[in-house]
Amino acid sequence: MIELVYADQDDYIFLKEKDSDIGKEILKEKIRAKEIIVIKENGEIVGWLRYGLFWDMLPFMNMLYIVEPYRRKGLGKQLVLFWESEMKKCGHKLVMTSTQSNEEGQHFYRNLEYKDAGSLLFPEEPLEIIFIKNL
């Protein structure tokens, strides 16, 4: 059974071990702020979506991750659509995300009707493509 829920303190240890792109204290705050959504199969986390607010007002998806054996089964799409629905309920009309130009994620987001909205170029990094979607 698939379940989409906001992460809680019981999910902290799993997320701390798997999401190395975020500090422990920030992770705790994201959980408290309901800025992480997990997807569970039979009660076990198989992926998560972490977001924040760009300019303190626009929902920006910082991380979408599906555990390896569960990829390419539509779970990432479920997570994104759930998040979009939650953001719309909160009154947001636009969401954002980004991915590097050498990652397959750009095609995933375009298939979900995200539009290219610009890019950033950091030294010695691939181009970061910014995407937006009207809700």
C-alpha positions in Angstrom: 0.0 0.0 0.0 1.4 3.4 -1.0 1.0 6.3 1.4 2.0 10.0 0.9 2.5 11.9 4.2 4.4 14.7 5.7 7.6 13.4 7.4 7.5 13.2 11.2 10.1 12.6 13.9 9.9 8.9 13.4 11.3 9.4 9.9 14.2 11.5 11.0 16.8 8.7 11.3 16.1 7.3 7.9 16.2 10.8 6.3 19.4 11.7 8.2 21.1 8.6 6.8 19.8 8.9 3.2 19.7 12.7 2.6 23.3 13.8 2.9 22.6 17.2 1.2 21.1 18.7 4.4 22.4 19.3 7.9 20.9 17.5 10.9 19.5 20.7 12.5 18.0 21.9 9.2 16.5 18.5 8.6 14.8 18.6 12.0 13.5 22.1 11.3 12.2 21.0 7.9 10.3 18.1 9.5 8.8 20.4 12.1 7.8 22.9 9.4 6.2 20.2 7.3 8.5 20.8 4.4 9.3 17.2 3.7 6.8 14.7 2.2 7.6 11.0 2.3 6.2 8.2 0.2 5.9 4.9 2.0 5.1 1.4 0.8 3.8 -0.8 3.5 5.0 1.7 6.1 8.6 1.9 4.8 10.0 5.1 3.2 10.8 4.6 -0.5 11.2 8.3 -1.4 10.9 11.9 -0.3 10.4 15.4 -1.5 11.9 18.3 0.4 11.0 21.9 -0.4 11.4 25.5 0.9 10.3 28.9 -0.1 12.2 30.9 -2.8 12.1 34.6 -1.8 10.2 33.4 1.2 7.0 33.1 -0.9 7.4 30.7 -3.8 7.4 26.9 -3.1 10.7 25.6 -4.4 11.3 21.8 -4.6 14.9 21.3 -3.3 15.0 17.5 -3.4 13.1 14.7 -5.0 14.5 11.2 -4.3 13.2 7.7 -4.9 15.1 4.8 -3.4 16.8 2.7 -6.2 14.6 -0.4 -6.5 11.5 1.8 -6.6 12.5 4.1 -9.4 10.6 4.3 -12.7 7.4 3.1 -11.2 5.6 6.5 -11.1 6.3 7.2 -7.4 8.2 10.4 -8.1 5.3 11.7 -10.2 2.9 10.8 -7.3 5.1 12.8 -4.9 5.3 15.8 -7.1 1.6 15.9 -7.9 0.8 15.5 -4.2 3.1 18.4 -3.3 1.6 20.6 -6.0 -1.9 19.8 -4.7 -0.7 20.7 -1.1 0.8 24.0 -2.4 -2.4 24.9 -4.2 -4.4 24.3 -1.0 -2.1 26.7 0.7 -3.0 29.4 -1.9 0.2 29.2 -4.0 -0.3 29.7 -7.8 3.3 28.8 -8.9 5.9 26.3 -7.9 9.6 26.0 -8.8 12.4 23.5 -9.0 15.7 23.1 -10.7 18.0 20.4 -12.0 21.4 20.3 -13.5 21.6 20.1 -17.3 23.5 16.8 -17.2 20.7 15.1 -15.2 17.7 13.2 -16.6 15.4 15.1 -14.2 15.0 17.9 -16.7 12.9 15.6 -18.9 10.9 14.3 -15.9 9.9 17.9 -15.0 9.1 18.9 -18.5 6.8 15.9 -18.8 5.0 17.2 -15.7 4.4 20.5 -17.5 7.2 22.5 -15.9 8.6 25.2 -18.1 12.2 26.4 -18.4 12.5 29.7 -16.7 16.2 30.5 -16.7 19.4 29.0 -15.5 22.4 29.5 -13.2 26.0 28.8 -13.9 28.2 28.1 -10.9 32.0 27.7 -11.3 33.0 24.2 -12.3 29.4 22.9 -12.2 27.0 22.0 -15.0 24.3 24.5 -15.9 21.4 24.6 -13.3 18.1 24.8 -15.1 15.3 26.6 -13.3 11.7 25.4 -13.9 8.4 26.9 -13.0 4.8 25.5 -13.1 1.5 27.4 -12.8 -0.9 25.6 -10.5 
